[in-house]
């Protein structure tokens, strides 16, 4: 837990340094950036920022897997939607084989 927390603090520090040197902020405005700016304004502490990012990193895989599971169930229950999705994939990708 301490190793993960330390790694997260390092990544946030790197992000903070990058934000201080970029010319166009709008190209770098993501969740972590918003948290860092909230800390700069005094709305959050450094510990708040670290905890938020850490929780997002830990929670994201579970949330994503559940979302994908239900998405696949819904697609399986609606074959016309699946057919439309396959047509769109073929229109964009062509006949080449899909790769993960």
N, C-alpha and C positions, 0 to 999 in steps of 0.2 A: 504494500500500500504506500509506504514512504517512497519507494522507487518510482511508482507511477505518479505520485504527487509531485515529486521532484522533476520528473520528465515533463509533466504538464506545465510546471512553472517555467521551465527552460523554453518550451515552445511558445508560451505566452510572451515571455521576454523577447524572443526572436521576432514575434509578430509585432510587438510594441516598437522595436527598433526599426522594422521594415516600414511601419506606418509613419514613423518620424522622418523617413527619407524619400517617400514617394512624392511625385509631382501631382498626380491626380488621385485624390482620395476615393472618388466614386468608383474607381475600378477595383478597389480593395475593401469595400464595405461589406463585410460579412458579419456573422453572429459574434465572432470573437472580437472583431473591430468595434462593434457597437458596445460590447461589454467594456472594452478598454477605454473608450471615450466616456462611458458612464462613470468609470472610476476617475478619469481625469476631471470630470465635472463635480466629483464628490458624492455622486449618487450611490456608488458601490465601493467597497473596500477591495484591496488586492485579493484577500481571502475569498470574498464573494465571487470575484471574477474567476479565480482558480477553481472554485467549487462548481460553478455553473458549467465551465468548459469540461471539467472532469465528468460531471454527471451526464452531459450530452454525449461524451465519448463512450461512456459505459452503457447508457440506455439505448443509444442508437441501434446497435445490432438487434436487440430484442424487439424494438418497435418495428424495425424494417422487416424482420422475419415474419412477424405476425401480419403486417400489412400485405406482404407478398403472398402469404398463405391464403388470406381472404380474397385477394385479387384473383389468384388462380382458381379458387372455388367459384367465384362469380363468373369468370370466363368460361369455366367448364359447364356452368348452368345456363349459359347464354351462347349457344353455338353460332348464332348470326353475328354476334359481336366478335367472336373468335375469328370468323371468316373475314370480317371487315378488317380486323387487326392484321391478319395474314396478308390480305391484299395491299394494305398500306406498307407493311414491311417489304413486300416484294416490289412495290413501286419505288421505294427509297433505296433498297439494297440491291434489287435485281435478283437474278437467279443464282448468285454466288452463295455458297454455303455459309450459314451464320456461325460465328465463333464466339465463345465465351470470353 
